[in-house]
Each structure stands twice: as C-alpha cells, then as structure tokens.
Amino acid sequence: MFPKLSQLAADLDSGRTTSAELTEQTLAKIADANGEGARVFTSVYADQARAAARASDTLRAAGLARSPIEGLPVSVKDLFDVAGETTLAGSVVLRGKPAAFVNAVVVQNLINAGAIVIGKTNMTEFAYSGLGINPHYGTPKNAWERNVDGGRIPGGSSSGAAVSVTDGMAFAAIGSDTGGSVRIPSAFNGLTGFKPTASRVSMKGVLPLSAYLDSIGPLSASVECCAIMDAVLSGEEYVAPLPHPLRGLRLLAPTNVVLDGMDEQVGAAYKAALAKLSAAGAVIVEKPVPAFAELAAINAKGGFTAAEAYAWHRELIAENKAGYDQRVVSRILRGKDMGAADLLDVIHARRAWIANTEAQLDGFDALVMPTVPVVAPKIADLQASDEAYYGANGMILRNPTLINFLDGCAVSLPCHQPGNAPVGLSLAAPGGHDKRILSIALAVEGLLAS
C-alpha cells in the first residue's frame, strides 16, 4: 500500500519523521540508478526541496502547519510553469524558449500550503496521448510486470506523475486531464485519481491542450488524499469528506460503448466490484446511455483537441516539425483541416450533448464503469507498430473522454485483487458535483478494501 497523506502528516506531528527525512528519502529514490527516476523526472529541485523542508520543519516545531500537506514531497507535471525555467511539456522543441516569470497558480498554491515541490514529471509530449510513451525522455515503466518483456506503459499523459507516487519519489502528484490523463495512469498503476470539474482549478500558467476540456487533478494513495490535494489546488480550506451511504445509492452502469473490447482481467474486476456494491445495498441499473454512442461522430474531424492544439502549435510545427514525436504531431495536424465552422459545430453539439446526457443520467447518483477497458499494454508492442499505438490510444482514451466532454467530475479507484493487473473503477457525475462524487468514492473505496 502507498502511504496516505494523513498518516504522513501524523508522523510529522508526532516527531516520528521530519520533512527533511521524507525529502531525502524521495530524492534518494529519484537518484537511484536502478530505479525509474531518470525517466520519471525532467527536472529535480533538490536544493530548493531541501531548503523548503528545513523551513517546514522549523515551522512545525513552532506549532505551525500551513495545510494538511505541510512538509510533504509532491511532484508536478511538466506543463506547469515554474518561475525561472522553460516549461517543456515533455518536448524538445521548446528548449531555448523564454522561461516562465512566475509559478503556475497550482504550483504557487502548493508552495503556499507548505508542500515540498520535488520536481517536474515526464509526460506524453504536449499531453497528446493516453499511453505515456515519450521518445525524447524515455517512458517510465509501470510497476506491474516492470521487468517482463521491456515493461508495460504507465498510461498518459501524466505518466511520470503516476510512477513518481508508486515508486515513492513523491507522496502525491499533480497532473492534467483533458481526456483521462489523470485517471488513465491512476488506473494502470493502482492509484486513485481525481478529475474535478474543469473550472474548479485555475489553468493560469499551464501549457494548454484544449481550453474546453483541460482540467487539473491529483494522483495519490486514496480518495482522502485526492480530496486533500484538490482543496489545495483549488485554494479552498480542506473539509474531510464523509462516506456517502451505500444502501440506496443509485448507480448507472452503461452497457453501450464503455464495455466494448473489454478484456478478461478488467471484466472480472469490474464484475466483482459491481457485485460488492449490489451486496452492500447499492441499486445498480445496467442499461445503455444513448448519448455515448453519439460522441465519436461529433469528434470525427478531431474535436476540440485537434483544433486547439493545431492553433497553438502551428508556428512551432513550421519551425521544427522534425523535433516532435511524429505520432503526436500527426494527430495535432488533424486540426489543420478544421475550419471555424467545424469548431463551432463541435461547440454547439457539445452544449446539446451535455444537456441530453445529463437528462439520461437524471435520477442516478453517479455513473459507474471501467476507467479503462484493458490492462496496460507492453511498451515494446506499441513502439513497434503505428497500428497498435493508435488502436491502443483510442481504446484507452475512450471511456474517460466521455466525462471530459460532459464537463463532469470523476474518481478512478483501484478495484483489482492484490497481485493482479491494476484495474480502475470509474465513478463519475456531471459538473459541479465534485464533493458528492468524492463522498461516494470514499464509501466505495472502503467497500472494495473490505
């Protein structure tokens, strides 16, 4: 099990450990030549982290703690601005571009809360894939079957974020989620990930993929950890969530789209989770959500991500197309053929689709479905074949993308048996129900662990 933030805070309060000791532990793991640190981190702030840890220990000795994450090492994805350095977003084409003048709002919120920002984590270049493969900085290996046939993908785009937590290089990680980029790596690595309603957390100082879909959320050990981190990221005072009663909880389990192509391991874990929920008194209604079948057609020309990514990247591509991951730039270039009318069609269709989907979810407390319908594929298989790469990417992004397009909120919980391939269970709701979905997830988490 991964350490929970509340337990670490209790250890700090009691004197069983110090922030300086925790920071040295994480830095040692990052520096371990036999570990994943070189592939997980694109920047490591060792000197700053040590200084911040000493300051935190001094404050705690005086009876002061700025937040529940005071003195705890956390990582941030390589698309958040850190003052004084260029934000690379897993790329090489931005090297030499101007450095950020100020920290991204979320980075500053972490610092203000007393977190020890240990470094920036690797990612799919420009966040444009759900796989986590990066030809420039290497691909962090999933802890599951790490030494088998070259290892398995970590999921993306917040690839290094997930592995930084699983390998003890940070106790929580901050990622972005445009089509599942927090929830996918959480599912593949046995972590808990939270995608909030997009407007909940400021995007100021964050390199964008899609302004319509981008959101920022944490990957950590538990629902409580995610709730703590969400409060810090959003600038709110933390109020511990209470578990929602399971008896009478109405859950809609879609039978169309989200189960297509589901593999045997995910299917078994998902079925077992639904059985536990039903036995605990939850009312699970399995039926189609017709709106889900409409999304592929709405996004047929590339959707928001292609249009917005091409607008942001077109000058960089003209300057240095060869410097990109060619599997990323080929997808960005889909937006070249989208006109203003095409983008407006997607904007208008989204409004109608959200209203239609919310109507179909009326009367239910949450959606429940597999976060990802397959277990993590092998890195080598996807590197070797464009067909395998693009096929896996579409399959892996499919389910979580539904919630981004809905402008909803969702938690991915690990639901596999110990020793088996990691599998994520998604609990989701329309936008604005963040606190409620965290409470529901807290109750489900306790049930799955029993």
C-alpha positions in Angstrom: 0.0 0.0 0.0 1.1 3.5 -0.7 1.4 5.9 2.3 -1.6 8.2 2.9 -1.0 11.9 3.3 -2.9 12.0 6.6 -0.7 9.3 8.1 2.4 11.1 6.9 1.1 14.3 8.5 0.5 12.4 11.7 4.1 11.1 11.6 5.4 14.6 11.2 3.2 15.9 14.0 4.4 13.2 16.4 8.1 13.6 15.5 8.3 10.1 14.1 9.8 11.7 11.0 10.7 15.1 9.6 10.1 16.8 6.3 13.9 16.8 5.8 13.9 13.0 6.2 11.0 12.4 3.8 12.6 14.7 1.3 15.9 12.9 1.4 14.0 9.6 1.0 12.3 10.8 -2.1 15.5 12.3 -3.6 17.4 9.1 -3.0 14.8 7.1 -4.9 14.8 9.6 -7.7 18.6 9.3 -7.9 18.8 5.5 -7.7 20.5 4.4 -10.9 18.5 1.1 -10.8 15.1 2.9 -10.5 12.9 4.9 -12.8 13.9 8.3 -11.6 15.7 9.3 -14.8 12.6 8.5 -16.9 10.1 9.9 -14.4 11.6 13.4 -13.8 12.5 16.0 -16.3 13.6 18.4 -13.5 14.6 17.7 -9.9 14.6 20.6 -7.4 16.9 19.0 -4.9 18.4 22.2 -3.4 15.1 24.0 -3.2 13.3 21.0 -1.8 15.9 20.6 1.0 15.6 24.3 1.9 11.8 24.1 1.9 11.9 21.0 4.0 14.1 22.7 6.6 11.8 25.7 6.7 8.8 23.4 7.1 10.4 21.5 10.0 11.1 24.9 11.7 7.5 26.0 11.3 6.2 22.7 12.6 8.5 22.8 15.6 6.9 26.1 16.4 3.4 24.5 16.2 2.6 25.9 12.8 1.4 23.9 9.8 0.1 25.8 6.7 -2.1 22.9 5.5 -2.6 19.1 5.7 0.3 18.7 3.2 2.8 20.8 5.2 6.3 19.3 4.6 5.2 16.6 2.2 7.1 16.0 -1.1 4.9 16.2 -4.2 5.6 16.2 -7.9 4.1 18.4 -10.7 3.7 17.5 -14.3 6.0 19.2 -16.8 3.3 21.5 -18.2 3.0 23.7 -15.1 5.1 26.9 -15.1 7.9 27.1 -12.5 9.4 30.5 -12.3 12.9 30.7 -13.9 12.6 27.7 -16.3 11.1 27.0 -19.6 8.0 24.7 -19.5 8.8 21.9 -21.9 5.7 19.7 -21.7 7.7 16.6 -22.5 9.0 18.1 -25.7 12.4 19.2 -27.0 11.0 21.8 -29.5 10.5 24.3 -26.7 14.1 24.2 -25.5 15.6 27.7 -25.6 12.2 29.4 -25.4 11.6 32.0 -22.8 11.5 30.9 -19.1 8.3 31.4 -17.1 8.3 34.6 -15.0 6.0 33.3 -12.3 4.8 30.0 -11.0 1.5 28.5 -12.3 -1.3 29.1 -9.8 -1.4 25.5 -8.8 2.3 25.4 -8.2 2.1 28.5 -6.1 -0.9 27.1 -4.2 1.3 24.0 -3.4 4.1 26.2 -2.1 1.8 28.3 -0.1 0.4 25.2 1.5 3.9 24.1 2.6 4.3 21.2 0.1 7.8 20.3 -1.0 7.8 20.5 -4.8 10.3 17.8 -5.5 10.4 18.1 -9.3 8.7 18.1 -12.7 7.5 14.8 -14.1 7.7 13.4 -17.6 4.7 13.1 -19.8 3.4 12.3 -23.3 4.7 15.1 -25.4 2.3 18.1 -25.2 -0.2 15.8 -23.3 -1.4 14.4 -26.6 -1.9 10.7 -25.9 -3.2 8.4 -23.2 -0.3 6.0 -23.4 2.6 7.8 -21.7 5.2 6.9 -24.3 7.9 9.6 -24.8 10.7 9.1 -27.3 12.6 12.2 -26.0 13.0 11.5 -22.3 12.1 7.8 -22.2 9.0 6.1 -21.0 8.5 5.4 -17.3 7.8 1.8 -16.7 4.6 0.6 -14.9 5.4 -1.1 -11.6 3.3 -4.1 -12.7 5.5 -6.5 -14.7 8.2 -3.9 -14.9 10.9 -6.4 -15.8 8.9 -8.6 -18.2 9.5 -8.0 -21.9 10.6 -4.4 -21.6 7.8 -3.4 -19.2 4.3 -2.0 -19.6 3.1 1.5 -20.3 2.4 3.8 -17.4 -0.6 5.4 -19.1 -0.7 9.1 -20.1 -0.3 11.7 -20.5 0.6 12.1 -16.8 3.0 9.1 -17.0 5.8 10.3 -14.7 3.2 11.6 -12.2 1.9 8.1 -11.5 5.2 6.4 -11.3 6.6 9.1 -9.0 3.9 8.0 -6.5 4.1 4.3 -7.0 7.9 4.3 -6.6 7.9 6.6 -3.5 9.5 9.6 -5.3 6.6 11.7 -4.2 3.6 11.2 -2.0 1.1 12.8 -4.4 1.4 14.1 -7.9 -0.4 16.8 -9.9 -1.4 16.0 -13.4 -3.7 17.4 -16.1 -6.7 15.6 -17.5 -8.1 16.5 -21.0 -9.3 13.1 -22.0 -8.3 10.9 -19.0 -4.7 11.9 -18.4 -5.0 11.7 -14.6 -7.4 8.8 -14.4 -5.7 6.5 -17.0 -2.3 6.4 -15.3 -4.0 6.1 -11.9 -6.0 3.0 -13.2 -2.9 1.4 -14.8 -0.7 1.9 -11.7 -3.2 1.0 -8.9 -3.6 4.6 -7.7 -6.6 6.8 -7.0 -7.0 9.8 -9.4 -9.5 12.6 -9.3 -10.6 14.7 -12.3 -12.5 17.7 -11.0 -15.0 19.9 -12.9 -12.7 21.9 -15.2 -13.5 25.3 -13.8 -12.6 24.2 -10.2 -8.8 24.6 -10.6 -7.1 27.5 -12.3 -5.3 26.8 -15.6 -3.2 30.0 -15.3 0.4 29.2 -16.1 -0.4 25.8 -17.5 0.5 24.9 -21.1 -2.8 24.0 -22.7 -4.0 21.2 -24.8 -7.7 22.2 -25.0 -9.2 25.1 -23.1 -12.6 23.5 -23.5 -11.5 20.2 -21.9 -8.4 20.7 -19.8 -8.7 20.1 -16.0 -6.1 19.6 -13.2 -6.2 16.9 -10.6 -4.2 14.7 -8.2 -2.9 11.2 -8.3 -2.3 9.7 -4.9 -3.0 6.8 -2.5 -6.6 7.3 -1.6 -9.8 9.3 -2.0 -9.0 11.2 1.2 -5.5 12.1 -0.3 -7.2 13.3 -3.5 -9.7 15.4 -1.5 -6.8 17.0 0.4 -4.9 17.8 -2.7 -8.0 19.1 -4.5 -8.6 21.6 -1.7 -5.0 22.9 -2.0 -5.2 23.1 -5.8 -8.5 24.9 -5.8 -7.5 27.3 -2.9 -10.2 26.0 -0.6 -10.0 25.1 3.1 -9.9 21.3 3.4 -13.1 19.7 4.8 -12.8 16.0 5.1 -15.4 14.2 3.0 -17.8 11.8 4.7 -18.6 8.4 3.1 -22.0 8.5 1.3 -24.3 5.7 2.4 -24.1 2.8 0.0 -27.6 1.4 0.7 -30.0 3.0 -1.7 -27.2 4.6 -3.8 -28.3 4.6 -7.4 -25.6 3.9 -9.9 -26.0 3.8 -13.7 -23.7 1.2 -15.3 -23.7 1.9 -19.1 -23.9 -1.2 -21.3 -23.0 0.5 -24.5 -19.7 1.9 -25.7 -17.8 1.7 -22.4 -17.7 -2.1 -22.3 -16.7 -2.6 -26.0 -13.5 -4.5 -26.3 -13.1 -5.0 -22.6 -10.5 -7.6 -21.7 -10.9 -10.6 -19.4 -9.0 -9.1 -16.5 -10.8 -5.8 -16.5 -14.1 -7.6 -17.0 -13.6 -9.9 -13.9 -12.5 -7.0 -11.7 -15.4 -4.8 -12.8 -18.0 -7.6 -12.3 -16.7 -8.3 -8.8 -16.9 -4.6 -7.9 -20.5 -4.3 -9.1 -21.4 -7.5 -7.1 -19.9 -6.0 -3.9 -21.8 -2.7 -4.5 -25.0 -4.6 -5.0 -24.5 -6.7 -1.9 -23.9 -3.6 0.1 -27.3 -2.2 -0.9 -26.5 0.0 -3.9 -29.0 -0.1 -6.7 -27.2 -0.7 -9.9 -29.1 -0.2 -13.2 -27.4 -1.6 -16.2 -28.7 0.0 -19.4 -27.4 1.9 -22.5 -26.7 5.6 -22.4 -27.7 6.5 -26.0 -25.7 9.8 -25.9 -22.5 7.9 -25.5 -22.9 6.4 -29.0 -23.0 9.9 -30.5 -19.7 11.3 -29.3 -17.5 9.6 -31.9 -19.4 11.3 -34.7 -19.3 14.7 -33.0 -15.5 14.4 -32.8 -15.0 12.8 -36.2 -12.9 15.6 -37.6 -10.6 15.8 -34.5 -12.8 17.7 -32.0 -11.6 20.3 -29.6 -8.1 18.9 -29.1 -7.1 18.8 -32.7 -8.4 22.3 -33.5 -7.0 23.9 -30.4 -3.7 22.1 -30.5 -3.1 23.0 -34.1 -3.8 26.6 -33.4 -1.3 26.6 -30.5 1.4 24.6 -32.3 1.2 25.7 -36.0 4.1 28.1 -35.7 6.3 25.6 -33.8 5.5 22.9 -36.3 6.5 25.2 -39.2 9.7 25.9 -37.3 10.7 22.4 -36.2 8.2 19.6 -37.2 11.0 17.0 -37.2 11.6 17.8 -33.5 8.2 16.5 -32.4 7.2 12.9 -31.6 5.9 12.1 -35.0 3.0 10.2 -33.5 2.0 13.3 -31.6 2.4 15.8 -34.4 0.5 13.7 -36.9 -2.6 13.9 -34.5 -2.1 17.7 -34.0 -2.1 18.2 -37.8 -5.6 16.8 -38.0 -6.7 20.2 -36.8 -5.2 21.9 -39.9 -8.2 20.8 -41.9 -10.7 22.0 -39.4 -12.3 25.4 -40.2 -14.1 27.8 -37.9 -17.4 26.3 -38.9 -16.2 22.8 -37.9 -15.1 24.1 -34.5 -18.4 25.9 -34.0 -20.2 22.7 -34.9 -18.4 20.9 -32.1 -19.1 23.8 -29.6 -22.8 23.8 -30.4 -23.1 20.0 -30.5 -21.4 19.8 -27.1 -24.0 22.0 -25.4 -26.8 19.8 -26.7 -24.9 16.6 -25.9 -24.3 17.7 -22.3 -28.0 18.5 -21.8 -29.0 15.2 -23.4 -26.5 13.2 -21.4 -27.5 14.9 -18.1 -31.1 14.1 -18.8 -30.3 10.5 -19.3 -28.4 10.4 -16.0 -31.3 12.1 -14.1 -32.3 10.1 -11.1 -28.9 8.5 -10.6 -26.2 9.5 -8.0 -23.3 8.5 -10.3 -22.1 6.6 -13.3 -20.0 3.5 -12.7 -17.8 1.9 -15.4 -14.3 0.7 -16.0 -11.9 3.6 -16.1 -10.1 1.9 -19.0 -11.4 -1.3 -20.6 -8.0 -3.0 -21.0 -5.0 -3.6 -18.7 -1.7 -1.7 -19.5 -0.2 -2.9 -22.8 3.5 -3.7 -23.3 5.7 -0.7 -24.2 7.6 -2.6 -26.9 4.4 -3.7 -28.7 3.2 -0.1 -29.1 6.5 1.3 -30.0 6.9 -1.2 -32.8 3.6 -0.5 -34.6 1.7 2.6 -35.6 -1.4 0.5 -35.9 -1.0 -0.9 -32.4 -0.1 2.5 -31.0 -3.1 4.4 -32.4 -5.5 1.5 -31.7 -4.5 1.3 -28.1 -4.6 5.1 -27.7 -8.2 5.3 -29.0 -9.3 2.4 -26.8 -7.6 3.7 -23.7 -8.9 7.3 -24.0 -12.5 6.3 -25.0 -14.2 5.9 -21.6 -12.6 8.8 -19.7 -13.0 11.2 -22.6 -16.8 10.9 -22.2 -16.5 12.6 -18.8 -14.3 15.5 -20.1 -16.8 16.2 -22.9 -19.6 16.1 -20.3 -17.5 18.7 -18.3 -18.0 16.3 -15.4 -16.0 15.1 -12.4 -14.8 11.6 -11.8 -12.7 9.4 -9.5 -10.8 6.3 -10.6 -10.4 3.8 -7.8 -8.2 0.6 -7.9 -10.6 -2.4 -7.9 -8.3 -5.3 -8.7 -7.2 -8.1 -6.4 -3.6 -7.8 -4.9 -1.1 -9.3 -7.3 -3.3 -9.0 -10.4 -3.0 -6.4 -13.1 -4.1 -3.0 -11.9 -7.7 -2.1 -12.9 -9.6 1.2 -12.3 -13.2 1.6 -11.4 -14.6 5.0 -12.5 -17.3 6.9 -10.6 -18.5 10.0 -12.4 -21.1 12.7 -12.3 -22.0 15.9 -14.2 -20.0 19.0 -13.5 -20.3 20.7 -10.1 -20.9 17.6 -8.1 -17.2 17.2 -7.0 -17.8 17.0 -3.3 -20.6 14.5 -3.8 -18.5 12.2 -6.1 -15.6 12.3 -3.6 -18.0 11.2 -0.8 -19.4 8.4 -3.0 -15.9 7.3 -3.9 -14.8 7.3 -0.3 -17.6 4.9 0.6 -16.9 2.6 -2.5 -13.2 2.7 -1.6 -13.9 1.3 1.8 -16.2 -1.4 0.4 -13.6 -2.5 -2.1 -10.9 -2.7 0.5 -13.1 -4.9 2.8 
